[in-house]
Structures are given as C-alpha cells and as structure tokens.
Amino acid sequence: MAYSRIREDLIFPELSFKIVGCAFVVFNSLGAGHKEKVFQKAMSIQFGADNIHFKEQIYHPLIFKKNK
C-alpha cells in the first residue's frame, strides 16, 4: 500500500517525499554502520534510478560565527 499523504507545508512536497523514500531504500538495503561516502554513493545510484537530478560534492562555503 502506497503512502499518499503529501505535506503541503513543504516547498517541494513531492520531491521531498521521493528523497526520503530513496533514503529508506538505501538504509534498508545497506543497513547501519557504513561510512558517509558509502551512503552517498548508494544515494546517488538510487537518485538516478528514481530520475532525481542532482549534483554531487558541490562547493558551498560555510559561514559560522562570521568565519568562512
């Protein structure tokens, strides 16, 4: 049975639902205890399978306490 309730308080509710679904598929397949790069690679494979377009490892500066 598919879960069809989409939250309307989200900016992109359908995309958010698909991303969370991908995370569940990856975690249920791999299990816990892997390094982040393992989950990242698995998520990229699952995003491709679900036709979710994304970019990996893009640079985004972090500003924390007025420091870059």
PyMOL Python script that loads the backbone (N, CA, C, O; Angstrom):
from pymol import cmd

cmd.read_pdbstr("""\
ATOM      1  N   MET A   1       0.843  -1.177   0.000  1.00  0.00           N
ATOM      2  CA  MET A   1       0.000   0.000   0.000  1.00  0.00           C
ATOM      3  C   MET A   1       0.889   1.241   0.000  1.00  0.00           C
ATOM      4  O   MET A   1       1.770   1.371   0.849  1.00  0.00           O
ATOM      5  N   ALA A   2       0.667   2.139  -0.933  1.00  0.00           N
ATOM      6  CA  ALA A   2       1.472   3.346  -1.052  1.00  0.00           C
ATOM      7  C   ALA A   2       0.956   4.426  -0.111  1.00  0.00           C
ATOM      8  O   ALA A   2      -0.251   4.567   0.089  1.00  0.00           O
ATOM      9  N   TYR A   3       1.868   5.173   0.454  1.00  0.00           N
ATOM     10  CA  TYR A   3       1.529   6.277   1.337  1.00  0.00           C
ATOM     11  C   TYR A   3       1.324   7.509   0.460  1.00  0.00           C
ATOM     12  O   TYR A   3       2.252   7.923  -0.236  1.00  0.00           O
ATOM     13  N   SER A   4       0.152   8.095   0.476  1.00  0.00           N
ATOM     14  CA  SER A   4      -0.148   9.165  -0.467  1.00  0.00           C
ATOM     15  C   SER A   4      -0.348  10.535   0.173  1.00  0.00           C
ATOM     16  O   SER A   4      -0.636  11.496  -0.542  1.00  0.00           O
ATOM     17  N   ARG A   5      -0.212  10.660   1.457  1.00  0.00           N
ATOM     18  CA  ARG A   5      -0.398  11.962   2.104  1.00  0.00           C
ATOM     19  C   ARG A   5       0.843  12.824   1.878  1.00  0.00           C
ATOM     20  O   ARG A   5       1.935  12.492   2.340  1.00  0.00           O
ATOM     21  N   ILE A   6       0.665  13.920   1.170  1.00  0.00           N
ATOM     22  CA  ILE A   6       1.766  14.834   0.880  1.00  0.00           C
ATOM     23  C   ILE A   6       1.603  16.075   1.754  1.00  0.00           C
ATOM     24  O   ILE A   6       0.538  16.692   1.774  1.00  0.00           O
ATOM     25  N   ARG A   7       2.656  16.434   2.471  1.00  0.00           N
ATOM     26  CA  ARG A   7       2.604  17.613   3.342  1.00  0.00           C
ATOM     27  C   ARG A   7       2.624  18.868   2.498  1.00  0.00           C
ATOM     28  O   ARG A   7       3.473  19.027   1.621  1.00  0.00           O
ATOM     29  N   GLU A   8       1.695  19.748   2.762  1.00  0.00           N
ATOM     30  CA  GLU A   8       1.598  20.980   1.987  1.00  0.00           C
ATOM     31  C   GLU A   8       2.415  22.120   2.586  1.00  0.00           C
ATOM     32  O   GLU A   8       2.499  23.190   1.983  1.00  0.00           O
ATOM     33  N   ASP A   9       3.020  21.919   3.758  1.00  0.00           N
ATOM     34  CA  ASP A   9       3.851  22.960   4.347  1.00  0.00           C
ATOM     35  C   ASP A   9       5.285  22.912   3.816  1.00  0.00           C
ATOM     36  O   ASP A   9       6.102  23.763   4.168  1.00  0.00           O
ATOM     37  N   LEU A  10       5.592  21.940   2.985  1.00  0.00           N
ATOM     38  CA  LEU A  10       6.918  21.841   2.380  1.00  0.00           C
ATOM     39  C   LEU A  10       6.938  22.604   1.056  1.00  0.00           C
ATOM     40  O   LEU A  10       5.920  22.692   0.369  1.00  0.00           O
ATOM     41  N   ILE A  11       8.092  23.149   0.704  1.00  0.00           N
ATOM     42  CA  ILE A  11       8.220  23.893  -0.549  1.00  0.00           C
ATOM     43  C   ILE A  11       8.087  22.957  -1.742  1.00  0.00           C
ATOM     44  O   ILE A  11       7.392  23.281  -2.704  1.00  0.00           O
ATOM     45  N   PHE A  12       8.739  21.805  -1.694  1.00  0.00           N
ATOM     46  CA  PHE A  12       8.676  20.813  -2.761  1.00  0.00           C
ATOM     47  C   PHE A  12       8.217  19.481  -2.162  1.00  0.00           C
ATOM     48  O   PHE A  12       9.039  18.586  -1.968  1.00  0.00           O
ATOM     49  N   PRO A  13       6.927  19.331  -1.867  1.00  0.00           N
ATOM     50  CA  PRO A  13       6.482  18.133  -1.157  1.00  0.00           C
ATOM     51  C   PRO A  13       6.702  16.830  -1.925  1.00  0.00           C
ATOM     52  O   PRO A  13       7.089  15.830  -1.319  1.00  0.00           O
ATOM     53  N   GLU A  14       6.471  16.810  -3.228  1.00  0.00           N
ATOM     54  CA  GLU A  14       6.652  15.569  -3.994  1.00  0.00           C
ATOM     55  C   GLU A  14       8.115  15.156  -4.022  1.00  0.00           C
ATOM     56  O   GLU A  14       8.441  13.985  -3.829  1.00  0.00           O
ATOM     57  N   LEU A  15       9.008  16.136  -4.266  1.00  0.00           N
ATOM     58  CA  LEU A  15      10.436  15.846  -4.295  1.00  0.00           C
ATOM     59  C   LEU A  15      10.923  15.398  -2.921  1.00  0.00           C
ATOM     60  O   LEU A  15      11.710  14.457  -2.817  1.00  0.00           O
ATOM     61  N   SER A  16      10.463  16.063  -1.876  1.00  0.00           N
ATOM     62  CA  SER A  16      10.849  15.683  -0.512  1.00  0.00           C
ATOM     63  C   SER A  16      10.442  14.249  -0.214  1.00  0.00           C
ATOM     64  O   SER A  16      11.209  13.489   0.378  1.00  0.00           O
ATOM     65  N   PHE A  17       9.247  13.885  -0.619  1.00  0.00           N
ATOM     66  CA  PHE A  17       8.742  12.525  -0.412  1.00  0.00           C
ATOM     67  C   PHE A  17       9.611  11.510  -1.152  1.00  0.00           C
ATOM     68  O   PHE A  17       9.912  10.443  -0.616  1.00  0.00           O
ATOM     69  N   LYS A  18      10.018  11.842  -2.396  1.00  0.00           N
ATOM     70  CA  LYS A  18      10.869  10.939  -3.179  1.00  0.00           C
ATOM     71  C   LYS A  18      12.253  10.790  -2.545  1.00  0.00           C
ATOM     72  O   LYS A  18      12.804   9.690  -2.509  1.00  0.00           O
ATOM     73  N   ILE A  19      12.817  11.896  -2.044  1.00  0.00           N
ATOM     74  CA  ILE A  19      14.156  11.851  -1.430  1.00  0.00           C
ATOM     75  C   ILE A  19      14.142  11.004  -0.164  1.00  0.00           C
ATOM     76  O   ILE A  19      15.037  10.186   0.047  1.00  0.00           O
ATOM     77  N   VAL A  20      13.142  11.193   0.670  1.00  0.00           N
ATOM     78  CA  VAL A  20      13.032  10.390   1.897  1.00  0.00           C
ATOM     79  C   VAL A  20      12.844   8.916   1.528  1.00  0.00           C
ATOM     80  O   VAL A  20      13.409   8.036   2.177  1.00  0.00           O
ATOM     81  N   GLY A  21      12.061   8.651   0.499  1.00  0.00           N
ATOM     82  CA  GLY A  21      11.886   7.275   0.029  1.00  0.00           C
ATOM     83  C   GLY A  21      13.199   6.657  -0.406  1.00  0.00           C
ATOM     84  O   GLY A  21      13.461   5.489  -0.118  1.00  0.00           O
ATOM     85  N   CYS A  22      14.035   7.432  -1.102  1.00  0.00           N
ATOM     86  CA  CYS A  22      15.355   6.949  -1.513  1.00  0.00           C
ATOM     87  C   CYS A  22      16.211   6.621  -0.297  1.00  0.00           C
ATOM     88  O   CYS A  22      16.913   5.610  -0.279  1.00  0.00           O
ATOM     89  N   ALA A  23      16.150   7.477   0.718  1.00  0.00           N
ATOM     90  CA  ALA A  23      16.933   7.238   1.931  1.00  0.00           C
ATOM     91  C   ALA A  23      16.504   5.945   2.614  1.00  0.00           C
ATOM     92  O   ALA A  23      17.348   5.194   3.105  1.00  0.00           O
ATOM     93  N   PHE A  24      15.204   5.680   2.651  1.00  0.00           N
ATOM     94  CA  PHE A  24      14.728   4.426   3.241  1.00  0.00           C
ATOM     95  C   PHE A  24      15.189   3.219   2.436  1.00  0.00           C
ATOM     96  O   PHE A  24      15.600   2.212   3.013  1.00  0.00           O
ATOM     97  N   VAL A  25      15.126   3.308   1.115  1.00  0.00           N
ATOM     98  CA  VAL A  25      15.572   2.201   0.267  1.00  0.00           C
ATOM     99  C   VAL A  25      17.047   1.909   0.512  1.00  0.00           C
ATOM    100  O   VAL A  25      17.439   0.754   0.676  1.00  0.00           O
ATOM    101  N   VAL A  26      17.864   2.966   0.535  1.00  0.00           N
ATOM    102  CA  VAL A  26      19.304   2.795   0.740  1.00  0.00           C
ATOM    103  C   VAL A  26      19.591   2.210   2.119  1.00  0.00           C
ATOM    104  O   VAL A  26      20.356   1.252   2.237  1.00  0.00           O
ATOM    105  N   PHE A  27      18.991   2.771   3.154  1.00  0.00           N
ATOM    106  CA  PHE A  27      19.262   2.276   4.501  1.00  0.00           C
ATOM    107  C   PHE A  27      18.786   0.838   4.674  1.00  0.00           C
ATOM    108  O   PHE A  27      19.484   0.024   5.277  1.00  0.00           O
ATOM    109  N   ASN A  28      17.609   0.522   4.151  1.00  0.00           N
ATOM    110  CA  ASN A  28      17.103  -0.847   4.270  1.00  0.00           C
ATOM    111  C   ASN A  28      17.959  -1.843   3.499  1.00  0.00           C
ATOM    112  O   ASN A  28      18.038  -3.013   3.872  1.00  0.00           O
ATOM    113  N   SER A  29      18.595  -1.389   2.433  1.00  0.00           N
ATOM    114  CA  SER A  29      19.460  -2.269   1.645  1.00  0.00           C
ATOM    115  C   SER A  29      20.832  -2.445   2.281  1.00  0.00           C
ATOM    116  O   SER A  29      21.356  -3.558   2.327  1.00  0.00           O
ATOM    117  N   LEU A  30      21.418  -1.356   2.770  1.00  0.00           N
ATOM    118  CA  LEU A  30      22.785  -1.404   3.301  1.00  0.00           C
ATOM    119  C   LEU A  30      22.848  -1.709   4.789  1.00  0.00           C
ATOM    120  O   LEU A  30      23.766  -2.390   5.247  1.00  0.00           O
ATOM    121  N   GLY A  31      21.878  -1.210   5.542  1.00  0.00           N
ATOM    122  CA  GLY A  31      21.946  -1.330   6.985  1.00  0.00           C
ATOM    123  C   GLY A  31      22.788  -0.212   7.570  1.00  0.00           C
ATOM    124  O   GLY A  31      23.246   0.673   6.847  1.00  0.00           O
ATOM    125  N   ALA A  32      22.986  -0.253   8.848  1.00  0.00           N
ATOM    126  CA  ALA A  32      23.713   0.799   9.568  1.00  0.00           C
ATOM    127  C   ALA A  32      25.208   0.508   9.621  1.00  0.00           C
ATOM    128  O   ALA A  32      25.651  -0.607   9.346  1.00  0.00           O
ATOM    129  N   GLY A  33      25.976   1.538   9.983  1.00  0.00           N
ATOM    130  CA  GLY A  33      27.384   1.353  10.300  1.00  0.00           C
ATOM    131  C   GLY A  33      28.359   1.616   9.181  1.00  0.00           C
ATOM    132  O   GLY A  33      29.553   1.369   9.345  1.00  0.00           O
ATOM    133  N   HIS A  34      27.896   2.108   8.049  1.00  0.00           N
ATOM    134  CA  HIS A  34      28.813   2.386   6.938  1.00  0.00           C
ATOM    135  C   HIS A  34      29.301   3.823   6.998  1.00  0.00           C
ATOM    136  O   HIS A  34      28.690   4.671   7.648  1.00  0.00           O
ATOM    137  N   LYS A  35      30.399   4.088   6.321  1.00  0.00           N
ATOM    138  CA  LYS A  35      30.904   5.446   6.226  1.00  0.00           C
ATOM    139  C   LYS A  35      29.976   6.277   5.355  1.00  0.00           C
ATOM    140  O   LYS A  35      29.227   5.755   4.528  1.00  0.00           O
ATOM    141  N   GLU A  36      30.047   7.588   5.567  1.00  0.00           N
ATOM    142  CA  GLU A  36      29.176   8.510   4.833  1.00  0.00           C
ATOM    143  C   GLU A  36      29.328   8.370   3.326  1.00  0.00           C
ATOM    144  O   GLU A  36      28.339   8.458   2.598  1.00  0.00           O
ATOM    145  N   LYS A  37      30.564   8.151   2.837  1.00  0.00           N
ATOM    146  CA  LYS A  37      30.760   8.062   1.391  1.00  0.00           C
ATOM    147  C   LYS A  37      30.075   6.843   0.785  1.00  0.00           C
ATOM    148  O   LYS A  37      29.723   6.859  -0.395  1.00  0.00           O
ATOM    149  N   VAL A  38      29.880   5.790   1.570  1.00  0.00           N
ATOM    150  CA  VAL A  38      29.141   4.622   1.093  1.00  0.00           C
ATOM    151  C   VAL A  38      27.672   4.975   0.895  1.00  0.00           C
ATOM    152  O   VAL A  38      27.074   4.645  -0.130  1.00  0.00           O
ATOM    153  N   PHE A  39      27.099   5.650   1.890  1.00  0.00           N
ATOM    154  CA  PHE A  39      25.700   6.085   1.768  1.00  0.00           C
ATOM    155  C   PHE A  39      25.544   7.099   0.634  1.00  0.00           C
ATOM    156  O   PHE A  39      24.545   7.071  -0.086  1.00  0.00           O
ATOM    157  N   GLN A  40      26.522   7.994   0.469  1.00  0.00           N
ATOM    158  CA  GLN A  40      26.456   8.985  -0.596  1.00  0.00           C
ATOM    159  C   GLN A  40      26.429   8.311  -1.962  1.00  0.00           C
ATOM    160  O   GLN A  40      25.631   8.683  -2.822  1.00  0.00           O
ATOM    161  N   LYS A  41      27.280   7.339  -2.165  1.00  0.00           N
ATOM    162  CA  LYS A  41      27.316   6.632  -3.450  1.00  0.00           C
ATOM    163  C   LYS A  41      26.008   5.880  -3.682  1.00  0.00           C
ATOM    164  O   LYS A  41      25.466   5.905  -4.787  1.00  0.00           O
ATOM    165  N   ALA A  42      25.505   5.221  -2.659  1.00  0.00           N
ATOM    166  CA  ALA A  42      24.244   4.489  -2.785  1.00  0.00           C
ATOM    167  C   ALA A  42      23.083   5.440  -3.068  1.00  0.00           C
ATOM    168  O   ALA A  42      22.207   5.127  -3.874  1.00  0.00           O
ATOM    169  N   MET A  43      23.072   6.600  -2.409  1.00  0.00           N
ATOM    170  CA  MET A  43      22.013   7.589  -2.668  1.00  0.00           C
ATOM    171  C   MET A  43      22.096   8.093  -4.098  1.00  0.00           C
ATOM    172  O   MET A  43      21.063   8.281  -4.741  1.00  0.00           O
ATOM    173  N   SER A  44      23.297   8.315  -4.610  1.00  0.00           N
ATOM    174  CA  SER A  44      23.425   8.782  -5.993  1.00  0.00           C
ATOM    175  C   SER A  44      22.902   7.736  -6.970  1.00  0.00           C
ATOM    176  O   SER A  44      22.284   8.085  -7.976  1.00  0.00           O
ATOM    177  N   ILE A  45      23.138   6.482  -6.689  1.00  0.00           N
ATOM    178  CA  ILE A  45      22.610   5.410  -7.536  1.00  0.00           C
ATOM    179  C   ILE A  45      21.090   5.375  -7.456  1.00  0.00           C
ATOM    180  O   ILE A  45      20.416   5.233  -8.476  1.00  0.00           O
ATOM    181  N   GLN A  46      20.553   5.502  -6.255  1.00  0.00           N
ATOM    182  CA  GLN A  46      19.102   5.466  -6.080  1.00  0.00           C
ATOM    183  C   GLN A  46      18.441   6.699  -6.691  1.00  0.00           C
ATOM    184  O   GLN A  46      17.370   6.592  -7.288  1.00  0.00           O
ATOM    185  N   PHE A  47      19.067   7.866  -6.548  1.00  0.00           N
ATOM    186  CA  PHE A  47      18.519   9.067  -7.192  1.00  0.00           C
ATOM    187  C   PHE A  47      18.445   8.875  -8.699  1.00  0.00           C
ATOM    188  O   PHE A  47      17.456   9.249  -9.329  1.00  0.00           O
ATOM    189  N   GLY A  48      19.479   8.298  -9.270  1.00  0.00           N
ATOM    190  CA  GLY A  48      19.467   8.021 -10.710  1.00  0.00           C
ATOM    191  C   GLY A  48      18.351   7.067 -11.093  1.00  0.00           C
ATOM    192  O   GLY A  48      17.678   7.268 -12.103  1.00  0.00           O
ATOM    193  N   ALA A  49      18.152   6.031 -10.290  1.00  0.00           N
ATOM    194  CA  ALA A  49      17.090   5.054 -10.552  1.00  0.00           C
ATOM    195  C   ALA A  49      15.712   5.684 -10.457  1.00  0.00           C
ATOM    196  O   ALA A  49      14.794   5.279 -11.170  1.00  0.00           O
ATOM    197  N   ASP A  50      15.558   6.675  -9.581  1.00  0.00           N
ATOM    198  CA  ASP A  50      14.270   7.349  -9.397  1.00  0.00           C
ATOM    199  C   ASP A  50      14.162   8.636 -10.217  1.00  0.00           C
ATOM    200  O   ASP A  50      13.218   9.409 -10.054  1.00  0.00           O
ATOM    201  N   ASN A  51      15.142   8.856 -11.101  1.00  0.00           N
ATOM    202  CA  ASN A  51      15.135  10.008 -12.004  1.00  0.00           C
ATOM    203  C   ASN A  51      15.097  11.343 -11.243  1.00  0.00           C
ATOM    204  O   ASN A  51      14.377  12.268 -11.619  1.00  0.00           O
ATOM    205  N   ILE A  52      15.880  11.419 -10.179  1.00  0.00           N
ATOM    206  CA  ILE A  52      16.027  12.667  -9.427  1.00  0.00           C
ATOM    207  C   ILE A  52      17.356  13.283  -9.846  1.00  0.00           C
ATOM    208  O   ILE A  52      18.414  12.698  -9.612  1.00  0.00           O
ATOM    209  N   HIS A  53      17.309  14.450 -10.457  1.00  0.00           N
ATOM    210  CA  HIS A  53      18.513  15.118 -10.940  1.00  0.00           C
ATOM    211  C   HIS A  53      19.198  15.835  -9.772  1.00  0.00           C
ATOM    212  O   HIS A  53      18.539  16.483  -8.960  1.00  0.00           O
ATOM    213  N   PHE A  54      20.517  15.711  -9.697  1.00  0.00           N
ATOM    214  CA  PHE A  54      21.277  16.278  -8.579  1.00  0.00           C
ATOM    215  C   PHE A  54      22.720  16.459  -9.002  1.00  0.00           C
ATOM    216  O   PHE A  54      23.143  15.953 -10.041  1.00  0.00           O
ATOM    217  N   LYS A  55      23.472  17.183  -8.192  1.00  0.00           N
ATOM    218  CA  LYS A  55      24.910  17.343  -8.383  1.00  0.00           C
ATOM    219  C   LYS A  55      25.594  16.828  -7.136  1.00  0.00           C
ATOM    220  O   LYS A  55      25.132  17.059  -6.018  1.00  0.00           O
ATOM    221  N   GLU A  56      26.695  16.131  -7.332  1.00  0.00           N
ATOM    222  CA  GLU A  56      27.442  15.595  -6.189  1.00  0.00           C
ATOM    223  C   GLU A  56      28.587  16.531  -5.816  1.00  0.00           C
ATOM    224  O   GLU A  56      29.210  17.155  -6.675  1.00  0.00           O
ATOM    225  N   GLN A  57      28.846  16.612  -4.522  1.00  0.00           N
ATOM    226  CA  GLN A  57      30.024  17.282  -3.980  1.00  0.00           C
ATOM    227  C   GLN A  57      30.223  18.694  -4.509  1.00  0.00           C
ATOM    228  O   GLN A  57      31.333  19.057  -4.896  1.00  0.00           O
ATOM    229  N   ILE A  58      29.161  19.496  -4.530  1.00  0.00           N
ATOM    230  CA  ILE A  58      29.323  20.873  -4.960  1.00  0.00           C
ATOM    231  C   ILE A  58      29.901  21.699  -3.812  1.00  0.00           C
ATOM    232  O   ILE A  58      29.667  21.410  -2.639  1.00  0.00           O
ATOM    233  N   TYR A  59      30.652  22.719  -4.171  1.00  0.00           N
ATOM    234  CA  TYR A  59      31.247  23.586  -3.165  1.00  0.00           C
ATOM    235  C   TYR A  59      30.191  24.556  -2.657  1.00  0.00           C
ATOM    236  O   TYR A  59      29.480  25.187  -3.439  1.00  0.00           O
ATOM    237  N   HIS A  60      30.102  24.663  -1.353  1.00  0.00           N
ATOM    238  CA  HIS A  60      29.212  25.634  -0.727  1.00  0.00           C
ATOM    239  C   HIS A  60      29.918  26.143   0.519  1.00  0.00           C
ATOM    240  O   HIS A  60      30.116  25.390   1.473  1.00  0.00           O
ATOM    241  N   PRO A  61      30.304  27.429   0.518  1.00  0.00           N
ATOM    242  CA  PRO A  61      31.060  27.948   1.671  1.00  0.00           C
ATOM    243  C   PRO A  61      30.218  27.940   2.945  1.00  0.00           C
ATOM    244  O   PRO A  61      29.023  28.234   2.922  1.00  0.00           O
ATOM    245  N   LEU A  62      30.854  27.607   4.027  1.00  0.00           N
ATOM    246  CA  LEU A  62      30.207  27.599   5.329  1.00  0.00           C
ATOM    247  C   LEU A  62      30.585  28.861   6.079  1.00  0.00           C
ATOM    248  O   LEU A  62      31.764  29.163   6.261  1.00  0.00           O
ATOM    249  N   ILE A  63      29.576  29.590   6.508  1.00  0.00           N
ATOM    250  CA  ILE A  63      29.821  30.762   7.338  1.00  0.00           C
ATOM    251  C   ILE A  63      29.328  30.426   8.741  1.00  0.00           C
ATOM    252  O   ILE A  63      28.138  30.202   8.961  1.00  0.00           O
ATOM    253  N   PHE A  64      30.260  30.396   9.676  1.00  0.00           N
ATOM    254  CA  PHE A  64      29.945  30.037  11.054  1.00  0.00           C
ATOM    255  C   PHE A  64      30.630  31.028  11.965  1.00  0.00           C
ATOM    256  O   PHE A  64      31.854  31.159  11.943  1.00  0.00           O
ATOM    257  N   LYS A  65      29.855  31.721  12.760  1.00  0.00           N
ATOM    258  CA  LYS A  65      30.375  32.734  13.674  1.00  0.00           C
ATOM    259  C   LYS A  65      31.253  33.752  12.937  1.00  0.00           C
ATOM    260  O   LYS A  65      32.346  34.099  13.385  1.00  0.00           O
ATOM    261  N   LYS A  66      30.747  34.211  11.814  1.00  0.00           N
ATOM    262  CA  LYS A  66      31.384  35.235  10.972  1.00  0.00           C
ATOM    263  C   LYS A  66      32.698  34.784  10.376  1.00  0.00           C
ATOM    264  O   LYS A  66      33.498  35.622   9.960  1.00  0.00           O
ATOM    265  N   ASN A  67      32.947  33.488  10.320  1.00  0.00           N
ATOM    266  CA  ASN A  67      34.159  32.948   9.698  1.00  0.00           C
ATOM    267  C   ASN A  67      33.796  32.130   8.478  1.00  0.00           C
ATOM    268  O   ASN A  67      32.731  31.515   8.419  1.00  0.00           O
ATOM    269  N   LYS A  68      34.686  32.128   7.512  1.00  0.00           N
ATOM    270  CA  LYS A  68      34.465  31.299   6.311  1.00  0.00           C
ATOM    271  C   LYS A  68      35.411  30.134   6.329  1.00  0.00           C
ATOM    272  O   LYS A  68      35.395  29.311   5.414  1.00  0.00           O
TER     273      LYS A  68
END
""", "prot")
cmd.dss("prot")
cmd.show_as("cartoon", "prot")
cmd.util.cbc("prot")
cmd.orient("prot")
